[in-house]
Amino acid sequence: MTEAEMRQWLAVTENSRYQWTEDEVTRLNGRGALYYFGGEDGIYIRIQPEGELSVGTYEGAFPHIGEALFTRKAVMDCGDFNQAFQKAAALGGQRFLQDMFSAKPAQPIYDGSASPDMGMQMM
């Protein structure tokens, strides 16, 4: 990972402190959908392609959500992906829907012009 890629991943992780974030890698790899909120430690909603919905917590998303440890709190078979997304939207509420479908993020994505405040310095 280059320094620029590291900064971008840190920015995405930091931005998830302020809004629900979709992990595009999960979707683009055909593995369903993963939505998370909380920065390095937080909550998630995961939808498998066949319609299994799971919710829980994660910790250690540094530098990105792919590095996190996930703890499932509840799992439900919704039948298909669309039904699972409807259930996820109901669970996430208005905030989830706004964050998923708004045109701009609640907080600006880090653009590399200054160091993000992550509580540590990267060497």
MMTF fields as JSON, N, C-alpha, C and O atoms, coordinates in Angstrom:
{
  "mmtfVersion": "1.0.0",
  "mmtfProducer": "UNKNOWN",
  "numBonds": 491,
  "numAtoms": 492,
  "numGroups": 123,
  "numChains": 1,
  "numModels": 1,
  "chainsPerModel": [1],
  "groupsPerChain": [123],
  "chainIdList": ["A"],
  "bondAtomList": [4, 2, 8, 6, 12, 10, 16, 14, 20, 18, 24, 22, 28, 26, 32, 30, 36, 34, 40, 38, 44, 42, 48, 46, 52, 50, 56, 54, 60, 58, 64, 62, 68, 66, 72, 70, 76, 74, 80, 78, 84, 82, 88, 86, 92, 90, 96, 94, 100, 98, 104, 102, 108, 106, 112, 110, 116, 114, 120, 118, 124, 122, 128, 126, 132, 130, 136, 134, 140, 138, 144, 142, 148, 146, 152, 150, 156, 154, 160, 158, 164, 162, 168, 166, 172, 170, 176, 174, 180, 178, 184, 182, 188, 186, 192, 190, 196, 194, 200, 198, 204, 202, 208, 206, 212, 210, 216, 214, 220, 218, 224, 222, 228, 226, 232, 230, 236, 234, 240, 238, 244, 242, 248, 246, 252, 250, 256, 254, 260, 258, 264, 262, 268, 266, 272, 270, 276, 274, 280, 278, 284, 282, 288, 286, 292, 290, 296, 294, 300, 298, 304, 302, 308, 306, 312, 310, 316, 314, 320, 318, 324, 322, 328, 326, 332, 330, 336, 334, 340, 338, 344, 342, 348, 346, 352, 350, 356, 354, 360, 358, 364, 362, 368, 366, 372, 370, 376, 374, 380, 378, 384, 382, 388, 386, 392, 390, 396, 394, 400, 398, 404, 402, 408, 406, 412, 410, 416, 414, 420, 418, 424, 422, 428, 426, 432, 430, 436, 434, 440, 438, 444, 442, 448, 446, 452, 450, 456, 454, 460, 458, 464, 462, 468, 466, 472, 470, 476, 474, 480, 478, 484, 482, 488, 486],
  "bondOrderList": [1, 1, 1, 1, 1, 1, 1, 1, 1, 1, 1, 1, 1, 1, 1, 1, 1, 1, 1, 1, 1, 1, 1, 1, 1, 1, 1, 1, 1, 1, 1, 1, 1, 1, 1, 1, 1, 1, 1, 1, 1, 1, 1, 1, 1, 1, 1, 1, 1, 1, 1, 1, 1, 1, 1, 1, 1, 1, 1, 1, 1, 1, 1, 1, 1, 1, 1, 1, 1, 1, 1, 1, 1, 1, 1, 1, 1, 1, 1, 1, 1, 1, 1, 1, 1, 1, 1, 1, 1, 1, 1, 1, 1, 1, 1, 1, 1, 1, 1, 1, 1, 1, 1, 1, 1, 1, 1, 1, 1, 1, 1, 1, 1, 1, 1, 1, 1, 1, 1, 1, 1, 1],
  "groupList": [{"groupName": "MET", "atomNameList": ["N", "CA", "C", "O"], "elementList": ["N", "C", "C", "O"], "formalChargeList": [0, 0, 0, 0], "bondAtomList": [1, 0, 2, 1, 3, 2], "bondOrderList": [1, 1, 2], "singleLetterCode": "M", "chemCompType": "L-PEPTIDE LINKING"}, {"groupName": "THR", "atomNameList": ["N", "CA", "C", "O"], "elementList": ["N", "C", "C", "O"], "formalChargeList": [0, 0, 0, 0], "bondAtomList": [1, 0, 2, 1, 3, 2], "bondOrderList": [1, 1, 2], "singleLetterCode": "T", "chemCompType": "L-PEPTIDE LINKING"}, {"groupName": "GLU", "atomNameList": ["N", "CA", "C", "O"], "elementList": ["N", "C", "C", "O"], "formalChargeList": [0, 0, 0, 0], "bondAtomList": [1, 0, 2, 1, 3, 2], "bondOrderList": [1, 1, 2], "singleLetterCode": "E", "chemCompType": "L-PEPTIDE LINKING"}, {"groupName": "ALA", "atomNameList": ["N", "CA", "C", "O"], "elementList": ["N", "C", "C", "O"], "formalChargeList": [0, 0, 0, 0], "bondAtomList": [1, 0, 2, 1, 3, 2], "bondOrderList": [1, 1, 2], "singleLetterCode": "A", "chemCompType": "L-PEPTIDE LINKING"}, {"groupName": "ARG", "atomNameList": ["N", "CA", "C", "O"], "elementList": ["N", "C", "C", "O"], "formalChargeList": [0, 0, 0, 0], "bondAtomList": [1, 0, 2, 1, 3, 2], "bondOrderList": [1, 1, 2], "singleLetterCode": "R", "chemCompType": "L-PEPTIDE LINKING"}, {"groupName": "GLN", "atomNameList": ["N", "CA", "C", "O"], "elementList": ["N", "C", "C", "O"], "formalChargeList": [0, 0, 0, 0], "bondAtomList": [1, 0, 2, 1, 3, 2], "bondOrderList": [1, 1, 2], "singleLetterCode": "Q", "chemCompType": "L-PEPTIDE LINKING"}, {"groupName": "TRP", "atomNameList": ["N", "CA", "C", "O"], "elementList": ["N", "C", "C", "O"], "formalChargeList": [0, 0, 0, 0], "bondAtomList": [1, 0, 2, 1, 3, 2], "bondOrderList": [1, 1, 2], "singleLetterCode": "W", "chemCompType": "L-PEPTIDE LINKING"}, {"groupName": "LEU", "atomNameList": ["N", "CA", "C", "O"], "elementList": ["N", "C", "C", "O"], "formalChargeList": [0, 0, 0, 0], "bondAtomList": [1, 0, 2, 1, 3, 2], "bondOrderList": [1, 1, 2], "singleLetterCode": "L", "chemCompType": "L-PEPTIDE LINKING"}, {"groupName": "VAL", "atomNameList": ["N", "CA", "C", "O"], "elementList": ["N", "C", "C", "O"], "formalChargeList": [0, 0, 0, 0], "bondAtomList": [1, 0, 2, 1, 3, 2], "bondOrderList": [1, 1, 2], "singleLetterCode": "V", "chemCompType": "L-PEPTIDE LINKING"}, {"groupName": "ASN", "atomNameList": ["N", "CA", "C", "O"], "elementList": ["N", "C", "C", "O"], "formalChargeList": [0, 0, 0, 0], "bondAtomList": [1, 0, 2, 1, 3, 2], "bondOrderList": [1, 1, 2], "singleLetterCode": "N", "chemCompType": "L-PEPTIDE LINKING"}, {"groupName": "SER", "atomNameList": ["N", "CA", "C", "O"], "elementList": ["N", "C", "C", "O"], "formalChargeList": [0, 0, 0, 0], "bondAtomList": [1, 0, 2, 1, 3, 2], "bondOrderList": [1, 1, 2], "singleLetterCode": "S", "chemCompType": "L-PEPTIDE LINKING"}, {"groupName": "TYR", "atomNameList": ["N", "CA", "C", "O"], "elementList": ["N", "C", "C", "O"], "formalChargeList": [0, 0, 0, 0], "bondAtomList": [1, 0, 2, 1, 3, 2], "bondOrderList": [1, 1, 2], "singleLetterCode": "Y", "chemCompType": "L-PEPTIDE LINKING"}, {"groupName": "ASP", "atomNameList": ["N", "CA", "C", "O"], "elementList": ["N", "C", "C", "O"], "formalChargeList": [0, 0, 0, 0], "bondAtomList": [1, 0, 2, 1, 3, 2], "bondOrderList": [1, 1, 2], "singleLetterCode": "D", "chemCompType": "L-PEPTIDE LINKING"}, {"groupName": "GLY", "atomNameList": ["N", "CA", "C", "O"], "elementList": ["N", "C", "C", "O"], "formalChargeList": [0, 0, 0, 0], "bondAtomList": [1, 0, 2, 1, 3, 2], "bondOrderList": [1, 1, 2], "singleLetterCode": "G", "chemCompType": "PEPTIDE LINKING"}, {"groupName": "PHE", "atomNameList": ["N", "CA", "C", "O"], "elementList": ["N", "C", "C", "O"], "formalChargeList": [0, 0, 0, 0], "bondAtomList": [1, 0, 2, 1, 3, 2], "bondOrderList": [1, 1, 2], "singleLetterCode": "F", "chemCompType": "L-PEPTIDE LINKING"}, {"groupName": "ILE", "atomNameList": ["N", "CA", "C", "O"], "elementList": ["N", "C", "C", "O"], "formalChargeList": [0, 0, 0, 0], "bondAtomList": [1, 0, 2, 1, 3, 2], "bondOrderList": [1, 1, 2], "singleLetterCode": "I", "chemCompType": "L-PEPTIDE LINKING"}, {"groupName": "PRO", "atomNameList": ["N", "CA", "C", "O"], "elementList": ["N", "C", "C", "O"], "formalChargeList": [0, 0, 0, 0], "bondAtomList": [1, 0, 2, 1, 3, 2], "bondOrderList": [1, 1, 2], "singleLetterCode": "P", "chemCompType": "L-PEPTIDE LINKING"}, {"groupName": "HIS", "atomNameList": ["N", "CA", "C", "O"], "elementList": ["N", "C", "C", "O"], "formalChargeList": [0, 0, 0, 0], "bondAtomList": [1, 0, 2, 1, 3, 2], "bondOrderList": [1, 1, 2], "singleLetterCode": "H", "chemCompType": "L-PEPTIDE LINKING"}, {"groupName": "LYS", "atomNameList": ["N", "CA", "C", "O"], "elementList": ["N", "C", "C", "O"], "formalChargeList": [0, 0, 0, 0], "bondAtomList": [1, 0, 2, 1, 3, 2], "bondOrderList": [1, 1, 2], "singleLetterCode": "K", "chemCompType": "L-PEPTIDE LINKING"}, {"groupName": "CYS", "atomNameList": ["N", "CA", "C", "O"], "elementList": ["N", "C", "C", "O"], "formalChargeList": [0, 0, 0, 0], "bondAtomList": [1, 0, 2, 1, 3, 2], "bondOrderList": [1, 1, 2], "singleLetterCode": "C", "chemCompType": "L-PEPTIDE LINKING"}],
  "groupTypeList": [0, 1, 2, 3, 2, 0, 4, 5, 6, 7, 3, 8, 1, 2, 9, 10, 4, 11, 5, 6, 1, 2, 12, 2, 8, 1, 4, 7, 9, 13, 4, 13, 3, 7, 11, 11, 14, 13, 13, 2, 12, 13, 15, 11, 15, 4, 15, 5, 16, 2, 13, 2, 7, 10, 8, 13, 1, 11, 2, 13, 3, 14, 16, 17, 15, 13, 2, 3, 7, 14, 1, 4, 18, 3, 8, 0, 12, 19, 13, 12, 14, 9, 5, 3, 14, 5, 18, 3, 3, 3, 7, 13, 13, 5, 4, 14, 7, 5, 12, 0, 14, 10, 3, 18, 16, 3, 5, 16, 15, 11, 12, 13, 10, 3, 10, 16, 12, 0, 13, 0, 5, 0, 0],
  "groupIdList": [1, 2, 3, 4, 5, 6, 7, 8, 9, 10, 11, 12, 13, 14, 15, 16, 17, 18, 19, 20, 21, 22, 23, 24, 25, 26, 27, 28, 29, 30, 31, 32, 33, 34, 35, 36, 37, 38, 39, 40, 41, 42, 43, 44, 45, 46, 47, 48, 49, 50, 51, 52, 53, 54, 55, 56, 57, 58, 59, 60, 61, 62, 63, 64, 65, 66, 67, 68, 69, 70, 71, 72, 73, 74, 75, 76, 77, 78, 79, 80, 81, 82, 83, 84, 85, 86, 87, 88, 89, 90, 91, 92, 93, 94, 95, 96, 97, 98, 99, 100, 101, 102, 103, 104, 105, 106, 107, 108, 109, 110, 111, 112, 113, 114, 115, 116, 117, 118, 119, 120, 121, 122, 123],
  "secStructList": [7, 7, 2, 2, 2, 2, 2, 2, 2, 2, 2, 2, 2, 2, 2, 6, 6, 6, 1, 7, 3, 3, 7, 2, 2, 2, 2, 2, 6, 6, 1, 7, 3, 3, 3, 3, 3, 1, 6, 6, 1, 3, 3, 3, 3, 3, 3, 7, 6, 6, 1, 3, 3, 3, 3, 3, 3, 3, 3, 7, 7, 7, 1, 1, 4, 4, 4, 7, 3, 3, 3, 3, 3, 3, 3, 3, 3, 7, 1, 1, 2, 2, 2, 2, 2, 2, 2, 2, 2, 2, 2, 2, 2, 2, 2, 2, 2, 2, 2, 2, 2, 7, 1, 1, 7, 1, 1, 7, 7, 7, 7, 1, 1, 1, 7, 7, 7, 7, 1, 1, 7, 7, 7],
  "xCoordList": [0.85, 0.0, 0.908, 1.845, 0.61, 1.387, 0.942, -0.094, 1.727, 1.367, 0.056, -0.768, -0.141, -1.384, -2.589, -3.644, -2.441, -3.534, -3.836, -5.0, -2.794, -2.977, -3.755, -4.683, -3.391, -4.106, -5.575, -6.454, -5.838, -7.227, -8.025, -9.163, -7.452, -8.158, -8.418, -9.502, -7.426, -7.622, -8.739, -9.514, -8.82, -9.867, -11.248, -12.195, -11.368, -12.651, -13.052, -14.203, -12.105, -12.391, -12.794, -13.778, -12.064, -12.38, -13.757, -14.514, -14.09, -15.381, -16.544, -17.628, -16.323, -17.405, -17.756, -18.727, -16.983, -17.365, -18.613, -19.35, -18.847, -19.893, -21.101, -22.153, -20.962, -22.084, -21.918, -20.818, -23.054, -23.009, -22.2, -22.341, -21.367, -20.493, -20.65, -20.726, -20.698, -20.733, -19.313, -18.543, -18.973, -17.682, -17.845, -18.413, -17.343, -17.484, -16.767, -17.2, -15.688, -14.925, -15.816, -15.784, -16.605, -17.515, -18.488, -18.673, -19.104, -20.082, -19.416, -19.914, -18.301, -17.641, -17.093, -16.942, -16.796, -16.328, -17.484, -17.256, -18.723, -19.885, -20.208, -20.819, -19.805, -20.017, -21.127, -21.123, -22.077, -23.197, -22.895, -22.315, -23.291, -23.115, -22.684, -23.105, -21.836, -21.388, -21.496, -20.903, -22.253, -22.44, -21.927, -22.159, -21.23, -20.663, -20.66, -20.702, -20.61, -20.674, -19.834, -20.032, -18.887, -18.174, -16.682, -16.06, -16.076, -14.624, -13.922, -14.296, -12.892, -12.127, -12.928, -12.693, -13.86, -14.704, -16.143, -16.421, -17.058, -18.433, -19.413, -19.239, -20.459, -21.525, -21.569, -21.113, -22.122, -22.217, -23.524, -24.177, -23.887, -24.98, -24.389, -23.789, -24.551, -23.998, -25.118, -25.931, -25.164, -26.154, -25.401, -24.607, -25.657, -25.072, -25.888, -27.072, -25.275, -26.004, -27.303, -28.262, -27.339, -28.533, -29.596, -30.654, -29.327, -30.349, -30.169, -31.057, -29.056, -28.815, -28.392, -27.496, -29.042, -28.753, -28.123, -28.647, -26.999, -26.398, -26.069, -25.733, -26.17, -25.836, -24.952, -25.026, -24.113, -23.238, -22.282, -22.54, -21.165, -20.141, -18.849, -18.656, -17.977, -16.643, -15.636, -15.978, -14.397, -13.322, -12.028, -11.823, -11.172, -9.862, -9.854, -9.058, -10.712, -10.739, -9.626, -9.885, -8.398, -7.239, -6.336, -5.862, -6.068, -6.506, -7.894, -8.421, -8.499, -9.815, -10.642, -10.141, -11.907, -12.874, -12.477, -12.89, -11.695, -11.25, -10.348, -10.139, -9.812, -8.927, -9.663, -9.059, -10.955, -11.71, -12.058, -12.126, -12.274, -12.801, -14.3, -14.698, -15.128, -16.586, -17.172, -16.767, -18.139, -18.861, -20.34, -20.959, -20.908, -22.331, -23.168, -22.884, -24.213, -25.161, -26.496, -27.2, -26.845, -28.088, -27.95, -27.283, -28.595, -28.588, -30.012, -30.732, -30.416, -31.751, -31.718, -31.036, -32.452, -32.584, -33.788, -34.92, -33.544, -34.615, -35.123, -36.035, -34.551, -35.03, -34.258, -33.885, -34.012, -33.209, -32.577, -32.897, -31.684, -30.938, -31.863, -31.671, -32.857, -33.746, -34.529, -34.663, -35.037, -35.758, -34.816, -35.2, -33.586, -32.604, -32.258, -32.088, -32.15, -31.858, -33.01, -32.781, -34.233, -35.383, -35.344, -35.637, -34.983, -34.87, -33.717, -33.844, -32.603, -31.457, -31.852, -31.484, -32.596, -33.047, -33.958, -33.882, -34.812, -35.69, -34.868, -35.141, -33.88, -33.034, -32.189, -32.047, -31.635, -30.781, -31.534, -30.977, -32.798, -33.63, -33.329, -32.64, -33.855, -33.729, -32.264, -31.88, -31.458, -30.041, -29.342, -28.584, -29.597, -29.011, -29.415, -28.568, -30.707, -31.188, -30.6, -30.208, -30.531, -29.931, -28.465, -28.009, -27.741, -26.318, -26.079, -25.121, -26.927, -26.739, -27.126, -26.555, -28.094, -28.625, -28.43, -28.956, -27.694, -27.437, -26.332, -25.508, -26.329, -25.38, -23.991, -23.01, -23.882, -22.57, -22.414, -23.406, -21.181, -20.966, -21.248, -21.162, -21.587, -21.844, -20.578, -20.659, -19.435, -18.148, -17.297, -17.416, -16.445, -15.629, -14.66, -14.089, -14.486, -13.487, -12.118, -11.895, -11.212, -9.847, -9.21, -9.244, -8.624, -8.068, -6.551, -5.967, -5.896, -4.45, -3.703, -2.474, -4.41, -3.732, -3.273, -2.439, -3.797, -3.377, -3.472, -4.181, -2.776, -2.799, -4.13, -4.567, -4.795, -6.015, -5.652, -4.581, -6.525, -6.274, -6.678, -7.826, -5.759, -6.023, -5.431, -5.467, -4.881, -4.312, -2.918, -2.351, -2.361, -1.005, -0.419, -1.16, 0.839, 1.514, 2.007, 2.572, 1.796, 2.301, 3.699, 3.924, 4.616, 5.995, 6.223, 7.321],
  "yCoordList": [-1.158, 0.0, 1.237, 1.34, 2.151, 3.388, 4.337, 4.124, 5.375, 6.364, 7.06, 7.319, 7.362, 8.007, 7.085, 7.543, 5.798, 4.846, 4.741, 4.676, 4.724, 4.666, 5.888, 5.751, 7.071, 8.294, 8.229, 8.632, 7.721, 7.637, 6.653, 6.946, 5.484, 4.515, 5.098, 4.926, 5.784, 6.41, 7.444, 7.573, 8.177, 9.189, 8.54, 9.037, 7.452, 6.756, 6.24, 6.387, 5.637, 5.13, 6.275, 6.156, 7.365, 8.52, 9.081, 9.454, 9.144, 9.682, 8.853, 9.386, 7.551, 6.697, 7.015, 6.476, 7.877, 8.34, 9.218, 9.337, 9.828, 10.834, 10.368, 11.007, 9.269, 8.8, 7.323, 6.773, 6.691, 5.319, 5.31, 6.204, 4.31, 4.192, 2.802, 1.813, 2.725, 1.431, 1.026, 1.837, -0.23, -0.747, -1.164, -2.215, -0.336, -0.609, -1.885, -2.55, -2.24, -3.445, -4.682, -5.566, -4.746, -5.883, -5.992, -7.069, -4.873, -4.879, -5.221, -6.067, -4.574, -4.79, -6.199, -6.679, -6.865, -8.253, -9.255, -10.463, -8.761, -9.649, -10.357, -11.425, -9.777, -10.422, -9.761, -9.812, -9.143, -8.515, -7.08, -6.342, -6.679, -5.291, -5.258, -6.083, -4.287, -4.051, -2.558, -1.745, -2.204, -0.828, -0.705, -1.587, 0.392, 0.534, 1.992, 2.91, 2.178, 3.502, 3.472, 2.614, 4.421, 4.508, 4.739, 4.843, 4.824, 4.997, 3.663, 2.674, 3.632, 2.394, 1.313, 0.126, 1.698, 0.767, 1.249, 2.431, 0.344, 0.798, -0.336, -1.446, -0.022, -0.979, -1.242, -0.426, -2.387, -2.721, -3.424, -3.985, -3.375, -4.156, -4.843, -4.184, -6.16, -6.919, -7.682, -8.326, -7.613, -8.357, -9.272, -8.816, -10.555, -11.532, -11.54, -11.204, -11.917, -11.921, -12.73, -12.375, -13.817, -14.665, -14.172, -14.789, -13.049, -12.444, -12.592, -12.201, -13.142, -13.195, -11.817, -11.192, -11.354, -10.05, -10.296, -11.067, -9.64, -9.718, -8.315, -7.438, -8.116, -6.844, -7.126, -8.191, -6.149, -6.336, -5.192, -4.069, -5.497, -4.501, -4.914, -6.074, -3.934, -4.219, -3.4, -2.388, -3.85, -3.097, -3.302, -4.331, -2.307, -2.41, -2.192, -2.818, -1.327, -1.03, -0.045, 1.127, -0.518, 0.332, -0.379, -1.468, 0.154, 1.464, 1.447, 2.505, 0.261, 0.215, -0.926, -1.756, -0.958, -1.913, -3.369, -4.269, -3.603, -4.964, -5.555, -6.768, -4.74, -5.205, -5.414, -5.859, -5.1, -5.125, -6.542, -7.472, -6.678, -7.894, -7.67, -6.738, -8.514, -8.373, -9.323, -10.482, -8.815, -9.63, -9.544, -8.491, -10.666, -10.703, -10.655, -11.337, -9.835, -9.751, -10.396, -10.921, -10.355, -10.963, -11.309, -10.607, -12.407, -12.869, -13.255, -13.842, -12.919, -13.272, -13.57, -12.883, -14.588, -14.9, -14.133, -14.375, -13.216, -12.374, -12.882, -12.287, -13.969, -14.56, -14.142, -14.985, -12.846, -12.356, -11.018, -10.43, -10.555, -9.334, -8.129, -7.337, -7.98, -6.82, -6.766, -5.705, -7.908, -7.957, -7.645, -6.97, -8.139, -7.865, -6.381, -5.818, -5.739, -4.31, -3.522, -2.557, -3.921, -3.24, -3.352, -2.387, -4.525, -4.721, -3.886, -3.292, -3.839, -3.024, -1.554, -0.865, -1.075, 0.316, 0.587, 1.652, -0.363, -0.196, -0.172, 0.63, -1.034, -1.068, 0.198, 0.751, 0.647, 1.831, 3.133, 4.141, 3.116, 4.29, 5.397, 5.195, 6.559, 7.714, 8.091, 8.455, 8.008, 8.371, 7.485, 7.981, 6.183, 5.244, 5.608, 5.676, 5.841, 6.183, 7.495, 7.592, 8.491, 9.766, 9.585, 10.119, 8.838, 8.647, 7.839, 8.102, 6.873, 6.035, 6.751, 6.482, 7.661, 8.246, 9.748, 10.351, 10.372, 11.808, 12.036, 11.156, 13.217, 13.537, 13.859, 13.734, 14.269, 14.616, 14.048, 13.878, 13.751, 13.206, 14.241, 15.445, 13.763, 14.643, 15.401, 16.557, 14.783, 15.396, 15.233, 14.221, 16.198, 16.062, 14.891, 14.617, 14.214, 13.148, 13.798, 14.818, 13.222, 13.722, 13.741, 12.741, 14.883, 15.035, 14.951, 15.13, 14.682, 14.537, 15.827, 15.818, 16.947, 18.223, 18.466, 19.34, 17.716, 17.844, 16.48, 15.599, 16.31, 15.019, 14.827, 15.72, 13.681, 13.431, 13.212, 12.685, 13.607, 13.446, 12.03, 11.797, 11.102, 9.711, 9.347, 8.181, 10.332, 10.044, 9.45, 9.076, 9.359, 8.83, 9.368, 9.786, 9.364, 9.8, 8.577, 7.656, 8.57, 7.493, 7.87, 8.999, 6.958, 7.209, 6.599, 6.702],
  "zCoordList": [0.0, 0.0, 0.0, 0.791, -0.888, -0.953, 0.162, 0.792, 0.395, 1.408, 1.048, 1.925, -0.229, -0.659, -0.439, 0.002, -0.739, -0.503, 0.989, 1.386, 1.814, 3.261, 3.747, 4.544, 3.279, 3.674, 3.266, 4.028, 2.059, 1.601, 2.447, 2.815, 2.765, 3.612, 4.999, 5.557, 5.549, 6.86, 6.81, 7.757, 5.709, 5.545, 5.481, 6.091, 4.757, 4.673, 6.05, 6.462, 6.757, 8.1, 9.025, 9.755, 9.006, 9.847, 9.498, 10.395, 8.222, 7.801, 8.346, 8.585, 8.544, 9.048, 10.506, 11.037, 11.149, 12.489, 12.415, 13.394, 11.261, 11.113, 10.319, 10.358, 9.603, 8.793, 8.472, 8.518, 8.142, 7.653, 6.358, 5.523, 6.202, 5.042, 4.443, 5.172, 3.126, 2.455, 2.084, 1.569, 2.346, 1.902, 0.441, 0.144, -0.455, -1.888, -2.305, -3.246, -1.632, -1.973, -1.84, -2.697, -0.774, -0.578, -1.748, -2.315, -2.101, -3.206, -4.534, -5.277, -4.834, -6.128, -6.296, -7.42, -5.181, -5.249, -5.258, -5.181, -5.35, -5.434, -4.135, -4.147, -3.013, -1.716, -0.914, 0.315, -1.604, -0.92, -0.563, -1.359, 0.643, 1.074, 2.533, 3.344, 2.845, 4.21, 4.484, 3.775, 5.51, 5.929, 7.357, 8.183, 7.646, 8.987, 9.424, 8.605, 10.749, 11.352, 12.628, 13.489, 12.746, 14.013, 13.96, 15.018, 12.803, 12.753, 12.926, 12.296, 13.791, 13.985, 14.703, 14.478, 15.555, 16.305, 16.183, 16.383, 15.855, 15.695, 15.48, 15.984, 14.71, 14.421, 12.922, 12.121, 12.558, 11.137, 10.837, 11.717, 9.557, 8.979, 7.757, 6.909, 7.654, 6.535, 5.848, 6.51, 4.526, 3.74, 2.789, 1.967, 2.91, 1.994, 0.696, 0.715, -0.426, -1.706, -1.687, -2.371, -0.906, -0.874, 0.11, 0.228, 0.829, 1.666, 3.163, 3.921, 3.616, 5.056, 5.547, 4.979, 6.602, 7.198, 8.561, 9.365, 8.818, 10.147, 10.616, 9.82, 11.915, 12.538, 13.737, 14.351, 14.058, 15.204, 15.367, 14.934, 16.006, 16.263, 15.565, 15.201, 15.392, 14.86, 15.646, 16.259, 15.619, 16.25, 15.472, 14.828, 15.548, 14.919, 13.422, 12.721, 12.907, 11.47, 11.143, 10.868, 11.172, 10.889, 9.905, 10.227, 8.739, 8.277, 7.638, 7.295, 7.47, 6.823, 7.39, 8.15, 7.013, 7.552, 7.275, 8.008, 6.244, 5.935, 6.999, 7.017, 7.879, 8.951, 10.271, 11.247, 10.317, 11.571, 12.019, 11.215, 13.317, 13.922, 14.123, 14.822, 13.517, 13.57, 14.6, 14.695, 15.377, 16.351, 16.015, 16.165, 15.556, 15.224, 16.475, 17.46, 16.427, 17.538, 17.161, 18.024, 15.863, 15.387, 13.912, 13.152, 13.521, 12.128, 11.76, 12.567, 10.533, 10.072, 8.572, 7.811, 8.157, 6.73, 6.202, 6.622, 5.287, 4.737, 3.394, 2.82, 2.884, 1.642, 0.413, -0.402, 0.265, -0.857, -0.485, 0.548, -1.336, -1.044, -0.869, 0.054, -1.738, -1.668, -0.354, 0.255, 0.07, 1.346, 2.51, 3.465, 2.421, 3.472, 3.51, 4.591, 2.35, 2.344, 2.956, 3.684, 2.671, 3.267, 4.791, 5.497, 5.291, 6.736, 7.295, 8.366, 6.579, 7.008, 7.094, 8.046, 6.108, 6.1, 7.289, 7.901, 7.615, 8.773, 10.065, 10.957, 10.165, 11.355, 11.485, 12.575, 10.365, 10.379, 10.504, 10.939, 10.124, 10.262, 9.272, 8.272, 9.569, 8.682, 8.465, 7.353, 9.495, 9.37, 8.336, 7.502, 8.391, 7.443, 6.021, 5.13, 5.806, 4.464, 3.97, 2.807, 4.817, 4.423, 4.042, 3.031, 4.847, 4.579, 3.306, 2.579, 3.033, 1.847, 0.558, -0.499, 0.641, -0.588, -0.713, -1.649, 0.195, 0.066, -0.957, -1.211, -1.533, -2.594, -2.056, -2.789, -0.797, -0.262, 1.141, 1.849, 1.554, 2.894, 3.972, 3.728, 5.169, 6.305, 6.695, 7.111, 6.571, 6.839, 5.591, 4.9, 5.283, 4.081, 4.165, 5.221, 3.056, 2.965, 2.999, 2.347, 3.745, 3.848, 2.47, 1.753, 2.094, 0.748, 0.697, -0.372, 1.822, 1.841, 2.104, 2.156, 2.271, 2.44, 3.876, 4.112, 4.83, 6.227, 6.886, 6.4, 7.966, 8.675, 9.377, 10.103, 9.184, 9.935, 11.397, 11.696, 12.302, 13.726, 14.128, 14.505, 14.051, 14.386, 15.744, 16.137, 16.469, 17.773, 17.698, 18.724, 16.514, 16.354, 15.064, 14.174, 14.956, 13.75, 12.98, 13.569, 11.69, 10.837, 10.37, 9.934, 10.455, 10.012, 8.646, 8.099]
}
